[in-house]
């Protein structure tokens, strides 16, 4: 069991962020057969490009840095907030001092793949950082960039949902909602059945919370230069991957309101804006707006302003309709 020890005040200093680089690392691990298996449709679509990159670029050098316990910090630097982009991450990777990178390479590149002569030549070179960064940039653009707007929207919606839980129930309930193995116990956050054990002090800094589209269950950073961090599976990714894996099956809700409106109703398990729904469901904003207007006219949705955004949520009738279709 891993325990983050701290006070309620520590929780109040916690914050959310997104990490494109970390999700790229999780995706590469899945494609390499180490991490959470990808849905069949994703694997079929991405594996040919992944294998080509392993042959034609220096991606294998980046892959050799990852171990079952994690990997080097410099290929997935700590994100600064919710607006983090791949360009931000790439700039931080490229700015890694050579000596810092070599220290992490020596710790992490210990498996059989790191002994491959071609990989070793990259890892031991004086321009190892730029060569690894270039390989990761190629992987980003060929494997993840197309899907990232949709996945990012799902992660952003997850954060909106968690913020709502904080406002209604508080931080302790929100932390426990991240994963069934997480509990708030006697001044600390405990994660059961975790690969690492021990106690980590929050020391007044709170937690960095990162929703991910690709993490298997729950992951953590407990050492510098990262803040104390929990990476958890974003709400909505399972449904997204299920749709990618097989064609949607007709059901009572689809028969009643149509496939697109059924998808929107099901997606609104947390309030969301038109733009978030469009990105997360890969629909055009215009089409989403038209369907939302019809659902609202039927009494299944209401809308309200939150800051600069207009958010839609299900009415009790909409909730009953969705519950009855399960």
N, C-alpha and C positions, 0 to 999 in steps of 0.2 A: 504494500500500500504506500502511495505517495501522499504526503500531507503538506499543504501550504498553510503555515501557521501565521495568524494575524488577527486583527480586530475588525469590528464592523467599520471602523474608520478606514481601514485598509481597503475594504470593499468599495467604500464611497469614492476612493481614488482610482478605481478600476476604469478601464476604457476599452473601446473596440477599435480594431484596425483590419485592413485587408492586406493580404500578402500574395501578389501574383507570383513572385519567385518561389514561395513555398508550395503553392499549388502546382507549379511547373515541376518541382522536385518530386512531389507526390505522384504526379502523372507519369514522369519518367520511371519512377520506381515500379509503378503498376505495369507499364509497358515492358519493363525488364523482368517482370515476374516476381518481384520482391514484395510488393505491397498489395493493397486491396485490388482484387481482380476487376478489370473493366467490364462493363456490359459488352455482350457479343458485338453489337453494332459499332460501338466505339472502337473496340479492338480491331475489328475488320477494317474500319476506315483508317485508323492511325498506324497500325503496325507496319504496313509497307513503307511509309515515310520514315518511321522510326528506325527500321532496319537499314534503310538507305543512308540515313544520317550517321548511323554507326559505322558504315563502310566509308562514306565520303567526307565526313567531318571528324572533328576530334571529340565527339560526344562521349566516346568510351572513357576518355580521361575524366570527364565530369562524373560519369556513372561510377567509376572506380573509387570515388571519394565517399560514397554512401555505404553505410554499414547497417545491420539490423537495428542498431541502437540510435542511429541518426546520421549525421554528416557534418561537414564543416560549416561554420557560420557564414563564411564569406560568400558562398554561393546562394544563400537565402538570408540576406541581412534583415535586421529588425525593421518592420515597417513603421512609418511615422503616424499613420492615421488611416481614415477611411478613403482618402483620395489617392492612396498609393497606386502608382502605375508601374507597368513593366519598365518603362524608360527610367523611372526613379530607381527601381531595383538594379537595373543594368548599370547605371552610373555608379551606384554604390559598390557593385561587384568589381567594376573596372578600377575603382579607386583604392582597392585593397593593397596595402604595402606588400611587397614581395616576401619579406621576412615573416609577416603575419600569415600569409598564405602558405608558405613552406612549413611553418609550425603546424598548421592544421592538416596539411597534406601528410606530414609525417605521422600524425596521430591516426588519421582516418584511412589512408590508402595502404592497407595492410593485407587485403584479400588477394586471391589468385589473379583477379583481373588487373590489379595494379602491377603485377610482374610481367605483363605483356610488354615486349620491347617498345612497341609504338606508343602505348600508354605511358610507359615509364619515361620515354623521351620528352613527352609533353610535361609531365609532372616535375621533371628535373630541370626544365629549361628556365632561362632567365625571363622569358615572357609567358610563363605558365598562366598567370592571371588573365592576360588579354586573350590567350588562346582558349582557355576554358570559358571565358565570358562570351567569346564569339560563337563557340559551339552551343552554348545555352541560348544565345540570341537566335541562332538558326532554328533550334528546337522550338523556341517560343513561337516564332512566326509560322512554322510549318505544322506544329502539332496543337497549339492551344489558342493562338490569336483569334481564329475565326469563332471559336466557342466562348471566348472569354466574356464578351458583353453579356451574353445570356447567363453565364455562371456568376458573373459579378452582380448582376441584378438579383439573382437568387440570394447571394450573400448579403447584399444591401437590405433586401426584404427581411432576412433573418435578423439583422441588427435592429431594424424598425420594430419587429415583433418583440425582441428582448427588451428594448427600451420601454415598450408598453407594459411588459411584465414588471419591470423595475418600478414604474410609476404606480402600478396597481398593487403589487405584492412585495416589493422590496428586492434588494440585491441577493439576499440569501436564497430566496425562492428561484430567482433568475439563474444563479450559479447551479443550483441543483437541477434545473431544467435542461442544462446543456447535455447531460448524458446520464443514463440510469445508474452508473457506478459512482457518481459524484454526490457527496453529501456535505452539509455544513454541520460540523460537530464541535461543540465546546471551543469556540474561537478559532476554528480552522476549517479548511476545505480538504476533504479526504477523497482520494480516488482509489477505489478498490480494484484488485486484479490488474494493477499497473506493472509494466515490466521493471521499472525502477522503484526502489523503496527508500524511505527516509523522510526527513522533515526539512522543509525549506521555509525560512523566515521571509515574510513579505516586507517587513521593516518600513512600513509607512508608504510604500510605493504603489500599492494596489497590484492588480493583475492586468496584463494585456490579454484581451480575448479576441481570437481570430476565427471567424467561421471559414470553413473550407469546403470546397466541392469534392475533394478527393481523399481526405483523411479517412482512414478505415474506421476508427472509433474515437479515440481521444489521444492527443499528443501534448507534450509539455516541453518548455524550455526552463531550465532552473539555474543556468549559469550565465555570467557575463560573456559577451557584451549584450545579450538579450535581457530585457526586463523579464521578470517572472511571468510566464506565458502559458495559457491553455489554448490549444487549437482543437476545435470541435467540428463535428459534421453539421453543415448548414441545413436548416429545414428546407425541404423541397427538392433536394438533390435526388432522393430515392425515386420520387415520382418522375422527375425529369429523365433519369436513366432508364426507368421502366418503360417510358414512352419511346425512348431511343431504341430499346432492345426489341420491342415487338409492337405490332400495330395495336392501337387502342381497341378494346372490345366493346361492342355496343352494350349499353345498360339502360336502366329505366330513366336515369337523369338525362342521358344523351338523347334518348327517344323523345323525351318531353320537351327539352329546350334546344336541342341541337348540339353537335359535338363541340363547336367553338365556345358557345356560352356555357356548356357543362365544364369545359376546361377552366374557364374564368371563375365560375362559382367555386370549383374545387381548389383553385389556386388562392382564393381569398380566405384562407384559414387565418390570415393576419391582414390588417388593413394595408392597402397598396395603392400607388398612383397608376395612372394610365401608362406612363413611360416605363415604370418598373414591370408592370404586367406584360407590356409589349416585348421588353427585352428578355424576361425570364421564360416566356412562352413562344418566343420567336414569331411573333405576329406583328403586323404593322400597327402603329399607334392609331391610325384612322379606323381600322377594323375593330381594334379593342374599344375605342370610344363609342362606335356604333353599337356594339354588343352590350357594353355597360349601360348605355342609355335605355336599351330595351329591357335589360334585367332590372334596372332601377324603376322603369315605368311599370313593371309587373310586380313591384313591391318586394323584390328579392334582395335589393341592395339599397344602401343609403350612402351619401357622401358628405364629407366635412373637410374643412380646411385645417391643415397642420403646418404652421409656418408658411412657406411659399408653395407647399404642395396641397393638392386636393386628393384626399384618400378615400377609397371605396371600401366598404365592409358589408358583410352579409347581415340582413335583418333576421329576426327570429324565424320568419317564414323561410328565408334562404337557408338558414341553419337546419331547419327541419327537413327541407327538401334534400339537402346534401346528406344528412344523417340517414334519411330513409332510403337513399340510393346505395348505401354501403353494404 
